[in-house]
Amino acid sequence: MCTVQFRKREDLYKLVNEIKLWPARSGRLHGVKEIEKQGGYISLELYCGEELKVRNSKNSRAARWLRNKMMVEPCSGCEVPEWKLDKYSQTSFE
C-alpha cells in the first residue's frame, strides 16, 4: 500500500477533506461524512451524527493532532473501517 504525503503546514480543510477523519478532544477518531468550506470556517458532519463548525487553520489543535497522530481509539458510533485507519497510519507529513 502506498503512503499519502502532505505538506507539514497544510490547511485543515484540505487535510480533513482528503483523510476524512476528525480527532475529538477525547482522543477518539471520528469518520467524516460530509465537509463544506464556509469562508474561514469548515462545517463537518460526522457519521455518529454530530455536526461541527470549526475554524480553518494550519495551527489548530485538530491539525496538530492529525499530523502527530495523537488519537487513542476510533469512535464506536462512526464505525471507522480498519482499512481507513491503516491508510491513515501510513500517511506522512513533510
Secondary structure, DSSP 8 states (H G I E B T S, - for coil): ----EE-TT--HHHHHHHH-EEE-TTSEEEEEEEEEEETTEEEEEETTS-EEEEE--SSSHHHHHHHHT---EE-TTTT--HHHHHHHHT-EE-
